Amino acid sequence: MVSPLLALCRHPIVQAPMAGGASAPQLVAAVSEAGGLGSLAAGYKTADGMYQEIKQVRGLTSRPFGVNLFMPQPACADPAAVEVYRNQLAGEATWYETELGDTDAKTDDGYEAKLAILRDDPVPLVSFTFGCPTRQELQALARVGTTTVVTVTTPEEALAAQAVGADAVCVQGIEAGGHQGTHRDNPETDGAGIGLLSLITQVREAVQLPVIAAGGLMRGAQIAAVLAAGADLAQLGTAFLVTPESGAQPLHKQAMTDPRFVRTELTRAFSGRPARGLVNRFVREHGPYAPAAYPQIHYLTADLRKAAAKTGDPQAMALWAGQGHRLARQLPAGELVEVLVAELDEAKAVFAGRDAGGAA
Ligand SMILES: Cc1cc2nc3c(=O)[nH]c(=O)nc-3n(C[C@H](O)[C@H](O)[C@H](O)COP(=O)(O)O)c2cc1C
C-alpha cells in the first residue's frame, strides 16, 4: 500500500514551509501543480492570516498541499537577558532610525486557533516544528483525514513523534536553512547538530515512520542520495526561496549568490533560537552573545530587520539560507521541480548503470 504521504505528490519533492513570507500561496500552488508538495507556513501569522492563505492556495490549485505550525514555546527563562540584549542593540535601532520591539508578545503563535481552523476545514497535510504535539491533537487531525508530520533533529525527537502517533517525521539536518526545529532549545547542546545523511540513518533505525529529509538539498542527485539513504521524500527550502513565486525579500534572494556572503552559520542573533543564515555584519557582531530567548528576540529585532530591508541594507537582515545556498537557481518554481526531477532520474540511471556494470 502506498503511504498516505507518498500519495500526496507525484514527485518526491516537498517545498519547505518558510515563515516570514517566502512560502507565498503562489509558490505553494506552483510546486503542487508541478507534482511536488507545496507547504504554507503559518508561523508568525494570525489564525485568520493562515486561513486566507489556505483559501488562496485552493483558488490556485486543486492539488494537495501542507500547512506548517509552530508549537507553543515555554515562558521566557531569563527576561533579564532579553533586556541586556535590548540595551546592546540600542545603537542598531538608532542607526536604522527605528524602535526595538515589544517582547511581551504571546509565545503560543496562535496555535490553538490555527488548529481549530485546520480541524474544521481540513488540509491534506499538517506539519509541526519547535516541538511535539499531543496524541489528542494528532488524532483529531487524523479523524478529519489529515496526514501529520513532526520535524525532528535527533533520533530521540523521532521516538517522541512516533510515541504520540505522528504519520511521518521531517528529519532536519544541521545543513538546513532557517530555524532548527529542535523540540526544546538548549544552549548546552549547541554544536551537537547532526548532518542529514547520518541523521536519516539514525532515525530510520530508531522509528518505523516514513521520513522526509531536509537540509542543504539543491540538486536532483542529492535527492537521489537521501532517497537511497532511506528517505521517502526530500524537502527543499533555500532552493525554492529564490524562485520568482517566493515572497522572500528581493535582497534576501539576491544575497544567496552574492559573493559577499560566502558562508552560513547557526545564530540566535535575530530570534533567540538557532537558525542558519548567511553571515552578515549583524550575525558577526551580535551572534556571539545573543541570548536563548525565543520568540522574544524575534519580536525585539522585527522592526530593525524591516528597517534594514527598507534602506536596502542586507547587513542587518535575517538572510536565512541552507549550506547549499550558492547552488541556488532563479528558475520559476514549476520549472525547478521539473529540473530537479530530471536530475533525480539521471542520478538513478547512473546508480542503475553501475549496478548493471557490477553484475556483468
Ligand atoms: C527562510 C526560511 C524559513 C523557514 N521557515 C520554516 C517554518 O516556518 N517552518 C518549518 O518547519 N521550517 C522552516 N524552515 C526550514 C525548512 O523547513 C527546511 O528545514 C530547510 O529549508 C531545509 O534546508 P534548505 O534550506 O537547505 O533546503 C525555513 C527555512 C528557510 C530557509
The ligand as a Gaussian input file, in Angstrom:
#p B3LYP/6-31G(d) Opt

LIG

0 1
 C       13.540000      31.328000       5.003000
 C       13.237000      30.032000       5.691000
 C       12.133000      29.947000       6.539000
 C       11.816000      28.734000       7.158000
 N       10.673000      28.650000       7.916000
 C       10.272000      27.443000       8.387000
 C        8.994000      27.285000       9.002000
 O        8.213000      28.225000       9.105000
 N        8.659000      26.054000       9.451000
 C        9.488000      24.968000       9.308000
 O        9.121000      23.873000       9.722000
 N       10.681000      25.092000       8.718000
 C       11.085000      26.290000       8.240000
 N       12.291000      26.388000       7.598000
 C       13.166000      25.202000       7.500000
 C       12.733000      24.308000       6.331000
 O       11.571000      23.581000       6.686000
 C       13.797000      23.272000       5.941000
 O       14.165000      22.501000       7.054000
 C       15.039000      23.906000       5.349000
 O       14.724000      24.929000       4.446000
 C       15.846000      22.833000       4.630000
 O       17.126000      23.281000       4.331000
 P       17.486000      24.055000       2.960000
 O       17.013000      25.453000       3.173000
 O       18.963000      23.950000       2.912000
 O       16.770000      23.360000       1.843000
 C       12.639000      27.593000       6.965000
 C       13.745000      27.685000       6.120000
 C       14.051000      28.878000       5.478000
 C       15.226000      28.935000       4.544000

